[in-house]
Amino acid sequence: MERKATLARGETTRTACAGGLLRAGVDEASGEVLAVSVLAERVGWAADLVAAMAADVLATHWNAVDVDALAAGVDDEGRRLPSHAWMALRRLGWTVRPRGGVRANDRVVRMAQEQAGRVLRSVKWRADVTTAVIATWPQHPARRNPQEWEAVREQLPGGQHLPSTVIKARTRQILAFVRQHGRPPVSVFEMERAPRQARMLLLSACDLQQAAIERADMPGRALLRLQLPTRPDPQSYRDWTWVACPIRLPPTIPAGALLHLPTLRLHQGRVRVDLAFTHAVPKAARTGHTVALGVDWGLNTLLSCGAARLHDDGRITALGAGAMFRAAGVLAKQHRLRRLTERLQAKVSHYERLIAGDEHHALAARHSHLRGEVSRVCARRSNLNDALAWAAARWVVDQAIAATASVIYVEDLRSMEAGGMGRTLNTRLSQQVRGQIVDHTRHLAAESGIAVVTVPARNTSRHCPHCLTLLRHRKAPDRPTTPGWKWASCPSPDCRWQGDRDQGAWRRIASRGLVHQAKTVTDRATSAMAIRAVVDTLEAGAVITPTAHQATRWDRSKTGPTRHETTRPTPRRRRTPSPATPSAPAGQRPEGHAHTDRRRLPRAARRLQGVTTISTPATGRHRPRGTELGAGFHFHAHAAPPRWEHALEPDDRSGSGLLC
């Protein structure tokens, strides 16, 4: 099977992951068909062996010295360490063996070393941030002065662009340790224990002697072959047999994509497959964009976006009025589940204080049940957030494709935190799905060769998109004196732009990204593109130039109640008197276009309706306005006075002598 994808000019490789299930398997030694439960049991035995060995590696090397040695990238002889974690651990001499005399081949040990090595490499960044915060501990941790901020950022590599919320979170973690132990921690390894290892099999660390995957003869099918134990404690290599598992490929995997060895996970008695694949996609450009899509995290809606074009003369114009992604119903359910989680977690904490570690306490069963309920509610929240993130990301990419945009500019909100709102509200804001939406947008945009770039969020909602004047925010366009954040208007007499606050923000984001696209940098580790700083000279040209039609358009903003203009050809209130009928005690002017010589009047005209259509209460707080004047159900629709008393008298104005 080919290991490299064939690329054309202007293409690059993209490695993605798709999910699936192992629904059955065949033991090649005995020919027995394994059911889902049996297959999950055998995969679980292998995952337990790998997790135990990975835990031993972490327990031995969970310290600053070993983590620094692994992060240095060279061994004792000065040779460069391999990129694979298991090979780097072996180069450093960090070996491990199965527990209890269990016999497993070398490829199973590789999976354990790969899993532990990835965790040790990831903790290096947290260790550096914690060490820098401890070394530059401020006098008032809750309020750093500018000099203290500069000091802590100088201690970190790339600290000038590190979000302040990360440093604040590490500071709060250290403060909690100080309150508990009365002293600051030495490093992050004293504050955090080695993480618990997940039950999974990283088959990417193996070779053909442990696992292999290839496409089947049928389209959309693949065959995975791997060695699994036949007992939980295999004592010899004969206790490991080959199992063939057919896999149905998801439709998101292209027909010509290269398949890689997957990762197997156990979830609710099933074996889930994270199948990685590589295929060719158009290469996203870093600069040279003329049409861009600006995306704003709305205050009133989840997402607001629109396209803008950069012309040859440097002008930037908006393409259309933009669009909004509304998810009020989903967010309402998410908030309801969040409140439920907070209430359940408060009960769990109360039970923990009452139980005080006694497993035989009368409330122990209730405490265990509540903890399970918290896990189920958290799983529902996670699934809802994931579905919302994928839907929003798909919507953003579709908007970019429809506008023929080659780049998507998203504002970076990692450094923003609600001031004066308290710890609880900040925690709720951090649980939003904005980070997932950006990650999923990058994933989906790469299929079409669209670049996703984050831009600073400073003053994107405060300044006018046409003249950069400080905006005035009001509650609504027809309430110009009521403070609020929904509607924005420009006070400049030469501009007078006004519109929805979120609609103005995406114009600012798109124009800022277009004029700063030469400042776009790419992260080597994650390949994420970002504009990290705003240049004042370039920002002066980040304005949207209104088109000729927009410049001459008169202001149609709503500043008061709409004046009613009837579409009837004749006035509603006629001067012709209502006809008299002997069968009814009263007559009424007919409605609509009913003529006066009509024999049978409409139903509304045949009802008894006097000057006062409903009774006016003499006492009580309710005083219906207009009923005393005969307004009926409408305040401005007054009923005509009854004319049936004078029906026998001739009327010179009617021209007919009698009313009949």
N, C-alpha and C positions, 0 to 999 in steps of 0.2 A: 504494500500500500504506500502511496506517495506521502512524504512527510512535509512537503513544501507546496504552497499554492502558486500557480502560474499567474504572474501579474502582467498587465498591459501598461502602457504609458499613462501616467496620471492615476494609477491605482496603488493601493496599499492593503496590507492584510489587517483583518479585524478578527480578534478572538472573542467569542461570546459564549454564553452558557444558556442551556435550555434544560428545563426540568422534565422528568419522566418517572415511570414506575417500573419495577421488576415484578411482573405479574406471575411468572412461573419460571421453572428451571428444570433441566434434565441432568441427572448425575451420569456422566459419561462412563464411569466404571461399572455401574450396575444397570444402567438404562432406566432407572426409576424416574418418574415425573414428580418433581417436587412441587407441592402446593405453596401458596403464598405464605402461610404460617410456617411451614418447614423451612422455606428459603429464608425468611426473616430470622428464624432461630439460628440458622447456621451463619448468616452474616453477622448476627449479634455476638456469637462466640468469637469470631475473628475480630470484631470491633472492640470487644472487651480486652482481648490480648493486646491490641495496639494501644488502647487508652491507658492500660496499666503501665506499659513500657514508657509511653510519653510522659506519664505522671512521674515516673522515676527520674527521667532526664531533667524535668523541670525542678523537682525537689533537690537535685544535686547541684544544678547550675543557676538557681534563682538567686543571684547576687550580682552586685555591680561589677566585680572584677571579670567574671566570665561573660557577662553581657557586653562589656566594653571590648573584650578580646574578640568576640564574634562580630561586633559591629566595626572593628578596625579593618576587616577585610583582608588581612594577611595572617599567615600562620607563624610558627616559631622560627622558621627558616626564611621568612620574608617573602614567601610565595603568595600569590593572590588566591584568595579563597574562591571556590566555585559558587555559581549563582544558586544552585540547588541547595536547600538547607541541609538535607541529609548528607550530602557530600562534604559540606563545610564542617559539619559536626564530626565527621570521621577524620577529616584532615586535622582537626584540633585534638583528636583522640578521645572524644566523648562517646564512649560505647555504652551499650545497654544490652541486657539479655532478658528473655522471658522469665517470669516468676514461677516458682514451684516445679522446676524441672520440665516445663512444657517445651515441646519440640516444635520449632517453627523455622522456616527457611529464612534466608537473609533478606528477601524482599519484604517480608512482614516487618522485620526490624527497620527497614528503610522507611516504611510508612510511619512508624512511631517516631523516628528521628526527624522526618520531614515535618510532622505535626508539631513537635516540640520546638524545632528550629524556627518555624514561622512565628511562634509565640515569643520566643526570646528575641528575635529581631524586631518585632513590633513594640516591645516594651522599652526599647532604647530611647525612643522619642519622648515617652512619658517620663523616663528617668532624667533626661536632660532638662526638661521643663521644670520638674520638681527640684532638681539641684540648683537651677538658676534662681528660682523663687526663694529657696532657703538661704542661698548665699547673699541675696540682696533683700533680706527681710525688711519691710518698711516699718516706720515708727507707728503708723496707724494703718493696719492691713486693709481696713474697709475703704480708706481714702488715700490713695497714693498721690503724691505731688508729681509734677512733670519730671523732676530730676530722678525720682525713684522709678518712674516708668522707663526712662531712658536707660537706667542702670540695669534693670532686669532684661530689657530687650538686647542690650549689648552682650549679655552672657549667653544668649541663644543664637545658634546659626540660623539666619533668616528671621530673626526676631523682630525686625522692623515691619514686616508684613504679617506677623502673627496676630490673629484677632485677640482683642483685649479680653473677651469672654473666656478664652482658654486660660489665661493667666489668673483671672478672678476665680475660676472654678478650682484651680490647683491651690490657690490661697485659702479658699474655704475648706478644702480637704485637709490642709496642714493645720488650720485653726481647730478643726474637730479633733485631730490627733493631739494637739497641745492641751485642749481642755480635758481630754481623757487621761493623758499620761503626765501632764505637767512639764513637758519638754518638747522641743521640736524634733522631728524625725531625722534620721541620718540620711535616708534616701527613700525612694519610692518603694523599695523592696521591704522596708520596715512597715510601711502603711498598707501595702497590698500583698495579699497572699498569692501564691501561684494559682492561676485560674484552673478550674475543673475542666478536664479534657472531655470533649464530646465523643460520642460513640459513632465514629465514621471511619471509612477506609479511603485514604488518598491513593487511589490506584495510579495517579500520575507519577508517583515515585517508583513504580515497578517497571519491569520489562516483560518480555514475552514468556519468561519462566514462571510468572505469577498471574498475569492477566493479558488479554488481547481483545481487540475490538475490530470488527470489519463490517462493511455493508453486506446485507443479504441480497439474494437474487431479486426479491420483490422490492419495488420502490417504496421508500418510507420505512424500511426495516433495517435493523442492524442486529448483530449477534455478539454478545459479550461472553467471553470465556475466562473464568478465574478459578483459582484453587480456594476451597473452603474446607474448614475442619468438619469432621463427622461427629465430634464430641467436644464438650466445653474445655477439656484439658488434654489436647492431643499429646501422646507420648512418643510417637514416631511419625515419620513421613508418610506411612501408610494410612494414617488418620486424616490425611488431606487428599481430597479428590477434586477432579476437574468438574465444574458445573457450567453448562451452556445455558445462557439466559437470553431469549429474544427480547428485543427492545423496539417499541414503536416510536419512531422519530417524530417529534413535534413538527407541525407545518412551518415553524419559524426557522428551521434548519434548511438552507438551500440544498438543492440536489447535488451540486458539485462541491460542497464543503468538506473539508478534511475533519474526520472525527478523531478526538483524543480520548484517552482513558478517563473515565468519569470518576466522580466521588460518590460513594454510597453512604446514605444516611438512613437511620431508623426513625420512623415517625408513626406513632399510633399503630404499631404492629405491621407496618408496611415498609418496604425498602424503596426509598426515593433515590433517584439518579440525577445528579447534576452533571450533564453531558456537555463538555466543552467542544467547540468546533471553530475552525478557522476558514475564512472565505475572503475573497477580494471585494473591496469596496472603493468608491471614488475617494481620492485623498482630499481632506479638508484643508483649505488654504488658511494661512495665518493672517495675511494682509491681502489688499487688492479687492476689497468688497465694495460694491456699489449699491446693492439692495440689502438691507438688514432688517431683522425683526426684533423690536424691543419688547421685553417682557417685564412687567412690574408686578410685585406682590401687592395686591390691592388691599386697602383697608376695609372696603365694603364688599369686595368680591375676592375670590382666591387669586385669580390671575387676570391681568389685562394686558393686551398685546396689540401691536400694529406694526406696519412696515413703513420704512422710510428709504428714500433714494438719494444717493450722493451724485450730483451732476459734475460735469467736467469743470465748470467754473467755480466749484466749491460750495454751491448752494445745496441745501438739504430740504427736501419737500416730503410731506407725509403722503402715503398712498392709502387713501381711504380714511374712514373714521375710527378704525380699530374694532376690537371685539373683546368680549369678557367671558371668562369661564366661571360660571356660577355653580357652586356646590353647597348651597345653604342647607339642603336636606341632609346631605352626608355629614357636614360639619356639625349640624345639630345633634345627630345621632352620636357622633364622636364625642361631643361635649357631655352628652348624657352618660355614655360609658365611662368617660373620665371621672365625672362626679361619683358614679357608682364605685369605681375603683378606689377613689379617695375615702369614701365611707367604709368600704370593706377593709381597706388597709388600716384605717383608724381602729376598727374593731379588732383586727389581728394584733395590733400593737398593744391594745388594752388587755387582751387575753394573755399575751406574752408576759406582761407585767404581773398579772394575777397568777399565772402558772409558775413563773420563776424557775423554769427548767425542770420541773417535776413532770416526768412522763406519765405518771399514774394519777395525775390530777383529774378531778371530775370534769374539767373544761378542756382536757387534752383532745378529746374526740371532736368537740366543737371547733377548737382551734385548727385542727387538721382539715376539717371540712371547709372552713373559711379560707384557708390558704389555697386549697384546690379551686375554690370559686374565684379567688383573685387571679389565679393562673388562667382560668378559662376566659374571664373577662379581658385580661391582657391579650390573650390570643385573638379574641374578637377585634379588639382595637388594632392589633398589628395587621390582621387581614384587611380590615377596612382602610387603614392607612395605605397599605400596599396597593389595593385596588384603586384608591383615589389617586395615588401618585402615578400609576401607569396610565390612567385615563387622562390626567392633566398633561403628562408628558406627550402622549400620543396627539392630543389636541394642539399643543404648541408646535410640534413638528409638522403636523398637517397644515397649520397656518403658514409656516415658513415655506412649505412646498407650494402651496397655492399662490403665495406672493412672489415665487421664484427668488427667494432670499438665499444667499450663500452663507449667512452667519446669523446666529441668534445671540443677542446680548441680554444677559440676565443680571440684575443687580445683586451684589454680594451683601447679604444681611448677616454674615457671621459675626461681625464686630458690633452689631446693634443690640442694645439691651434696653428694656423699658425702665426708665429711671423713676424712682420713687414709688414703684408698684409693689414692692415686697418680693420675698423669695418664692412664695407660692405662685404668683402670677408669672414670674420669670421662668419657673419650672414648667408651667403649662405652655408658655410660648415656645420653649425649647422642644416640646413634644410634637410640634407641628411637622408636616411632611415636606417642608420646603427642600431640605437636603436630598430626600429621596426623589423629588421631582427633578432636581437638577441632574442627579446621577442617571435617572431613566431617560431624561432628555438627551444627554450625551450618548447614551447607548443607542437610542432610536435615530438620532440625527446622523450618527456615523454611517448608517446604511445608505443614506442619500448624499454623503459627502458634505454635510452642513456642519460648520464649526460652531461650537458653543463656547462663548467667552463670558466670563463674569466681569462686571465693571463696578467701581465703587458706588455706593448708594448715597453719597453725600449730596444733599440739596436737590435730589431728583424730583421731590414733590413740593419744594418750597419756592422754586424759581419758575418764572414763566418760560414755556418752551419756545416762544417767539422772540422775546427780548431780554430774558434772564432777569427780569425785575422780580422783586420779592412779591409773592402772591398774597392775596387776601382770601382766607378760607371762611366759608359760611356754611350754614346747615343745608340750605337749598337755594336755588336761583330766585324763587319768589319770596325769600326771607333774607334780604341782604343785610339785616341788622342782627340776626341771630347767630351767635358764634357756633362753629362746627367745623367739620373736616370733609364734608362730602363734596362741596362745590367750591371751585377756585376761580378767582377773577383777578385780572391784571389791572392795577391802578394807573398804569401809564396811559396818558391821553393819546399817545401815538399808536398804541397797540390795542388795548381794550379787549384782549382775549379772555374768554371765560369758558369753562367746561368742567367736566367731572375731574376730580383730583387725580384719579387713577389714569384717566385718558391723557392727561398732561404729563404724567410721570413716564409712560412708555415712550413718548416723544423725546423726552430728555434723555432717556437711556439709549435709545437708538442713535440719536445725534451725537451723544458723547462717545459711544463706541465707534462710530464712523470716523470721527475726527481724531481719535486716539488709537486707531487700529495699528499704527506703526509701533506703538508701545506695548503691543501684545507679547506676552512671554508664555512659554510652554514649560510645564513642570516635567522634568525628566522621569520622575518615578511614576506619575499617574497620567502623563500626557494631557493634563487639563490645561486649557488656555485661560489666561486672566490678564486684565489690565489693573495693575496694582495701585497706581497713583494717578491723580488728575493734574494735568499741566494747565496753568492759568492762561497761558497764551493760546493754547489749543481750545480751551474751554470757551473762550470768547467767540469762537466760530461755531460752537455746537448749538445752533439755533435752527428752528424750523422756519423756512421761508414760506409764507402763505402764497398760494397760487392766485392768479388774477381773479378767478371767480370768488375765491374766499376774501380777497381784499375789498371788493366792491359789494359784498353781500351785506345787507342791512341786518341789524341786530334783531333777532327774533326770540330772544330769551324771555321767558315768562316772568313777569314782575307783578302780576295781579290776577284776579279772576277773569276768565274768558267771557267776553260779552256775547250773550246769546243772540244769534241771528236766525230767525225762523226761515224755513224753506217753503212755507205754505204760500200758495198764490194769493190767498185772501187773508185778511187779518183774522186772528183767532176770536176776537171779541167783535161781533157784528152789531150793527145798529138796527138790524131787522129784529123785531120782537119775536119771542117764542110763540109758536102756535098753541091755541087752546083746544083741548079735547074734552068732551063731556064726560068720558069714562074715568078720567083721572082728576083728582082734586087740584092738581097743579101742573103747569107746563114748564118746559125748559128749552132753552136754546139748543138746537141740535149741535152735535160735535162734528168736527172735521168739515168735509165738503157736503154734508147733508143739506138738501134744499128745504126751503120752508114749506113747499107744497107737497112734501112727502107724506103719504098716508100713514105709514108705520115708522115711528121714530126709533132711533137706536135705543139699546137697552139702558145706557147711562142716562138718556134723556127721559125715560119713563119712570125713573126712580123718584121718590119723594125727596126733594132737596130744597130746603128753604134758604133763608139768608145765612143762618148758622147751621152748618152741616152736622156738627157734633156738639154735644152739650158742653158748656163751659163750667168747670167745677167752681163752686162758690168758695170752698175751703180747700186747703191743701197746698203743697209746695209746687205742684205741677200746674203751670199756666200755659196752655197751648197758644202760641202766637198766631194771629190771623183768623182763628175760628170765630171770634166775635164779629169780624168783618165779612164772614162768609167765604173765607179763603179755601175751605175744604182741606184736601190733602196737600195742596201746594200753596205756599205763602203768597206767590204773586198771581195766582189764578183765581180771580174773584168771580163768584157766580152772579149772573144777571138777576135783577129783582123779578119776582113772579109777576106776570101780566094777565093772569087768567081772571082777576077780578073785573078787569075792564074789557073783557072779550066781546061783550055785546055793544060796546060803544064803537062807532066808526072812527077810524084812524086815517086822517088826511095824508100822513106821511107814507103809508103803505101803498096807496094808489089803487087798492082793491075794495075799499069800503069796509068789509068785514074780515076778521081774522079767521080763516077756516083752513 
